[in-house]
């Protein structure tokens, strides 16, 4: 039988408070989740947003996305890569070198929208601006 250490019990209590805190006080829950996401071993505590749902968000919204890298396109001083999950795909703008095609990864990003007008109609597209990248093993 495994025993809880004091550190393990405290960690479990904090995780439970962060998970349940949003139901009592949204700011408290979000604050605890953000604090825990900065702590070692808790990087990916933020809920993962499906890519199609991220494309419906307003520009400037911060999200965590998870998927597989499908292709990439080098730019001057930046990179674009396409991240795909079961719901769809989104282009990700990054200052880092692109991850290899086929790499599963999770990112924290800001949703952006680039408007493109053609014949008076907006045919623009949402994309994600990468803030932080985590490999699936993290």
C-alpha positions as CSV (number, residue, x, y, z in Angstrom):
1,X,0.0,0.0,0.0
2,X,1.3,3.4,-0.9
3,X,1.5,6.2,1.6
4,X,0.9,9.9,1.0
5,X,3.7,12.1,1.9
6,X,3.0,15.5,3.3
7,X,4.1,17.2,0.1
8,X,1.9,14.8,-2.0
9,X,-1.1,15.5,0.2
10,X,-0.5,19.3,0.1
11,X,-0.1,19.1,-3.7
12,X,-3.3,17.1,-4.1
13,X,-5.2,19.5,-1.9
14,X,-4.0,22.5,-4.0
15,X,-4.9,20.7,-7.2
16,X,-8.4,20.0,-5.9
17,X,-8.9,23.6,-4.7
18,X,-7.8,24.8,-8.2
19,X,-10.2,22.4,-9.9
20,X,-13.1,23.2,-7.7
21,X,-12.3,26.8,-7.0
22,X,-13.8,28.0,-10.2
23,X,-17.2,26.8,-9.2
24,X,-17.2,28.9,-6.1
25,X,-15.1,31.9,-7.2
26,X,-14.0,32.1,-10.9
27,X,-11.1,34.5,-10.2
28,X,-9.8,32.3,-7.3
29,X,-10.0,29.1,-9.4
30,X,-8.3,30.8,-12.4
31,X,-5.6,32.3,-10.1
32,X,-4.8,28.9,-8.5
33,X,-4.7,27.2,-11.9
34,X,-2.3,29.9,-13.2
35,X,-0.1,29.6,-10.1
36,X,0.0,25.8,-10.4
37,X,0.7,26.0,-14.2
38,X,3.9,27.9,-13.3
39,X,5.1,25.3,-10.8
40,X,7.3,22.4,-11.9
41,X,5.2,19.4,-13.0
42,X,2.0,21.3,-13.4
43,X,2.6,23.1,-16.7
44,X,-0.4,21.8,-18.5
45,X,-3.1,22.4,-15.9
46,X,-5.0,24.8,-18.2
47,X,-7.8,23.1,-20.0
48,X,-7.1,22.2,-23.6
49,X,-9.4,24.0,-26.1
50,X,-10.4,22.2,-29.3
51,X,-9.0,23.9,-32.4
52,X,-12.4,24.5,-34.0
53,X,-13.6,26.1,-30.7
54,X,-10.4,28.3,-30.7
55,X,-11.3,29.6,-34.2
56,X,-14.6,30.9,-32.9
57,X,-12.9,33.0,-30.2
58,X,-12.3,36.7,-30.4
59,X,-8.8,37.9,-31.2
60,X,-6.7,38.3,-28.1
61,X,-8.1,35.3,-26.2
62,X,-5.4,33.1,-24.6
63,X,-5.9,29.3,-25.0
64,X,-4.0,26.0,-24.7
65,X,-4.1,23.9,-27.8
66,X,-3.0,20.3,-28.3
67,X,-2.4,18.4,-31.5
68,X,0.0,17.1,-34.0
69,X,2.2,19.2,-36.3
70,X,1.2,18.6,-39.9
71,X,3.4,21.0,-41.9
72,X,5.5,24.1,-41.5
73,X,6.4,27.1,-43.5
74,X,9.5,29.2,-42.8
75,X,9.2,33.0,-42.6
76,X,11.8,35.7,-42.1
77,X,12.6,35.7,-38.3
78,X,9.4,33.6,-37.6
79,X,7.8,30.2,-38.5
80,X,4.3,29.1,-39.3
81,X,3.3,25.5,-38.5
82,X,0.0,23.8,-38.8
83,X,-1.4,22.1,-35.6
84,X,-4.2,19.6,-36.1
85,X,-6.4,17.8,-33.6
86,X,-9.5,15.7,-34.1
87,X,-11.7,18.8,-34.7
88,X,-9.6,20.7,-37.2
89,X,-6.4,22.6,-37.9
90,X,-4.9,26.0,-37.2
91,X,-1.8,27.8,-38.3
92,X,0.5,28.7,-35.4
93,X,3.0,31.7,-35.7
94,X,6.1,31.1,-33.6
95,X,9.4,32.9,-33.0
96,X,11.0,29.4,-32.4
97,X,12.2,27.0,-35.0
98,X,9.4,24.7,-36.2
99,X,8.8,21.4,-34.5
100,X,9.2,18.4,-36.8
101,X,6.2,17.2,-38.8
102,X,4.3,14.5,-36.9
103,X,5.3,15.9,-33.5
104,X,2.6,15.8,-30.9
105,X,2.6,18.9,-28.8
106,X,0.7,21.3,-26.6
107,X,1.0,25.1,-26.8
108,X,-0.2,28.1,-24.9
109,X,-1.2,30.8,-27.5
110,X,-3.2,33.9,-28.2
111,X,-5.8,33.6,-30.9
112,X,-5.5,36.2,-33.6
113,X,-7.5,37.0,-36.7
114,X,-6.2,38.3,-40.1
115,X,-8.9,39.9,-42.2
116,X,-8.6,39.4,-46.0
117,X,-11.2,41.2,-48.2
118,X,-12.0,39.6,-51.5
119,X,-14.8,41.1,-53.6
120,X,-16.1,42.9,-50.5
121,X,-16.3,39.8,-48.4
122,X,-14.1,38.9,-45.5
123,X,-12.4,35.6,-46.1
124,X,-9.8,36.0,-43.4
125,X,-8.6,33.3,-41.0
126,X,-7.9,32.7,-37.4
127,X,-4.4,31.7,-36.3
128,X,-2.6,31.2,-33.0
129,X,0.4,33.2,-31.9
130,X,2.5,30.8,-29.8
131,X,3.5,32.0,-26.3
132,X,4.8,28.7,-24.9
133,X,5.4,25.2,-26.3
134,X,5.3,21.9,-24.4
135,X,6.2,18.5,-25.8
136,X,3.6,15.8,-25.0
137,X,6.2,14.2,-22.6
138,X,6.3,17.4,-20.4
